[in-house]
Amino acid sequence: MKRGAVFYWLISTLVAAIIIAISFYFDDFVREFIARHQDRTVRGFMENVSRFGDWPEHFALGLILAAFAWWCGNKKWTRIFVAMLIALAIAGLAGRAIKISTGRARPSVKTEHVWNGPRLRGSKYHSFPSGHVAASSAFFGVLLLARRRIGIACLPIPVLVGFARIYIGAHYLSDVVCAAVLGIVSAVLVWRFILPKIENRQSKIEN
């Protein structure tokens, strides 16, 4: 790996660590602020965003888009949509493992201990990180890296999903921020290492 790339990764890691630390610091403040500023109409909207912003909906969308691109004969977009699905799967599996190992109670759960260790069952202790945000960030993160303009246009989707999860009391701010970082890392890994292999394999088959 070149020095420039190493420097880039070090800076990115440092920035991510600072953002994560800040998010943990403001967890209680954000939770209390949103709890004091609840609106029935906004909450209903956020609940719908949360309902349709989970990983199965993203996965279904990715499958439909990949199938449509393949049917149209657009190999480039087929590869991108497949890569988006792979990133979604990686973020989902990694996020699930972290959820089970940390056992963080959701903001709505009244308990003496926020972190409760490994918990295989009970979604109320699977707050960290947000599966919704990890999936959405990974999914659209690949799109952002592959097609910047379209990715930027879709960027409000994971942001809105993250805000919705905080607004309805399902997650702390740090759950959402760490999930976003996890999703971005998954997207970068797929875009940097897996997508080129898919392209090379396809080019070999064609040749």
N, C-alpha and C positions, 0 to 999 in steps of 0.2 A: 504494500500500500504506500502511495506517495505521501510525502511530508504534508503537502497541502490538504490531502484528504484526511490525514490524521488530525491535523490542526482543526479542520472543519468539524470532525466528529467530537473532538474535545470541547470545542466552544459550544456546540449544540447540546452536549451532555451537561455542561455547566449551566447553560441557560435553562434547560429543562429542570434541573435540580433546584434552581432558584425559584422558578415558577411553582414547582410542587411544594416547596417549603412555604412559600407565601400563601398558597391555597389552604394548607393545613392551619396556618395561623389565623385565617379569616373564616374558618369553618363555622364557628359558633355565631359570629357576627352576621354572616350571610343567612344562616338558618333562622335566626331570630328576626332579622329584618324582613325576610320574605313571609314569615309567619304573621307579622304585624300588618302586612300589606297584601292580604289575600282578597281576591275578587271572584265572585261566583262564575261570572262569564269567562274570565281569563282562565280560571281553574278548569272549567269544562273543556276549553280549547286545549289546554296543556295536557289534560288527561287523554284526549284524542291523539295528540302528537306523540305522547308516550306509548299509547296503544299501537300505533302504526309505525313507530320508530324502532321497534325491536329487531333482532337479527333475523327471525324468520321472514319478515316482510322485505328486508334488504336482500336476503338470499333468493327469495322468489323473484324480486325485481331483477337481480343479476342473471338468474336463469333465463327469464323471459328475454332480456336484452341480448344475452349471448346466443340464444336460439334464433332470435330475429336476425342478428348480424350474420350468423352462419347461413341462415336461409337465404339472405341477400347476397351471399358470397363475399362478404367483407371480412377478410381474414385478419386484418389489422385490428378492427374493433372487436372481433371475436376473441382475440388474444387478450385484449385489454379487459373485457368483461370477465373472462376466465380468471385473470390475475386479480381482479377485484374480489371475486368469490374466494380465491385462495387466501387473500389477505384477511377477509372477513372470518374465514375459518380459523386462521392462526390466532387472530386477536380474540376470537370467541373461546378457543380452547385454553389459551394462556390466561385470559380473564377469569374463566371458570375455576382454573386451578388456584389462582390467587384468592378468589372469593372463598373457596372451601378452606384454604390454609389459614386465612386471617380471621375469618368469622366476625367481621365488623358489624355491629348492630346498626340498623337503619335509623335515621333521625327520629322517626315516629315511635321507635321502641324505647320504652322506659327501662333502663337497666343501669346497674352500678358500673359495669365494665363495658366500654365501647368495643374494645378488642377482646374477643373471646376464644381465640385459637381455632383449631380445625373444627369445622362443622359441615358434615356431609348433607344434613337435611335442615330445612327451615330457611326459607328465603328472607325472613326478617333479619337473619344474621349474615346475609350475603350482600352487604352494601358496597364493599370495596373490591374492585373498582366497578364502575357502571358498565354492565354488559351492553346496554343500548348504545352508549357513547363510543365504547371501544369498537363495536361492530360498524357503526356509522362512520367513524373517523378512518378506520382501515379501508372501508369500502370506497368512500369518496376520496381518500388520500391517494390511492392508486390512480384514480381518474385525474386528480390534480397534478400528479407527477407526469402522467402520460400525455394529458391534453390540458394545459394550464388554464386556458380561457374557460373551457367548459367546467373544469374543476372548481375554479373560483366562483363561477355562477352557482354551483351546487354547494359551496361551502356553508351557506346559512343553514342547510339542513342539519348537519351534526351539531352545529351551535345551538339551534332551536331545540333539538332533542335533549341536549345537555341541560339547557335552562329549564325545560319542561320537567325533567327528572328532579331537579332541585326544587322547583316550584311546588310540586305535589308532595314533597317531603320524602321521596324515595331514596335520595342520596345527599351526602354532604358535597360541598364545593370540591374538596380534595378527591372525592370519588370520581367526579366528572373530569377533573383536570388530569388525574393519573390515567384514567381510561383513554382520554384523548391522546396522551403521550404514548400509551400502549398501542393504540390504533395507528398512530403516525409511524411508530417504529416498525410495526407489521407491514404497513404499506411500503415503506422505504426498502425493507428487506426483500419483499416480493418484487418490487420494481427494479431493484439493483441486481438481484441474484436469480430469481425464478423466471421473470418475464423474458430476459435474454435467452434463457435455456429453451423456453417454449418457442421463441422465434427461430433459434438455431435449429431445433429439431424439425420444425415445419419447413424451413428452407432446405434441409437435407432430404426430406421426403419429396419435395417438389423437384429437386435436382436429380 
